[in-house]
Every structure is written in structure tokens, then in C-alpha cells.
């Protein structure tokens, strides 16, 4: 069984727990299609900031 050799200070303990309080990711609504997507990412249909940036295979 593992036993710690030195006591972890409250500062180090709290640094380890710093990511426990992360919130939900920021979402954006595409102006042309109304889809919800992650901010600064292309929407699933290929739109970014109201412009079509990825063409479908059918087009």
C-alpha cells in the first residue's frame, strides 16, 4: 500500500483541485441556420460567422 512521504501543503492541494470548478463550454447560435455550436468552431453544416466555409459533397 502506498504511503505519502511528505505532507501536501494546502496550496499544492488546492492547485491540484483547480480544474474541478470548470463550467459548461460557451455556446453560440449560427446566425444563418440557427444551429447551436461551440464558439470559434464551424457549425455541423459548415457555416462560420454566417458564411459557408465547408462545401458538402453534393454541391
C-alpha positions, -999 to +999 in steps of 0.1 A: +000+000+000+014+034-009+021+059+019+029+095+013+064+106+023+057+143+029+025+162+037+010+180+008+005+217+017-029+233+013-016+254-016-005+223-035-037+205-027-058+234-040-037+237-072-045+201-079-082+208-075-082+239-097-099+222-126-128+208-105-148+240-108-149+242-146-182+254-160-201+245-192-185+254-226-195+286-242-221+280-270-230+302-299-260+303-323-253+304-360-270+334-375-280+318-408-291+284-397-299+288-361-277+259-350-260+258-317-223+251-318-191+257-298-178+293-301-150+298-326-158+265-343-175+256-376-211+245-372-221+210-383-235+222-416-202+240-425-211+276-416-188+300-397-199+336-389-227+334-414-206+322-443-204+287-458-168+276-453-170+239-459-188+226-491-209+195-490-201+166-514-234+171-532-225+207-540 
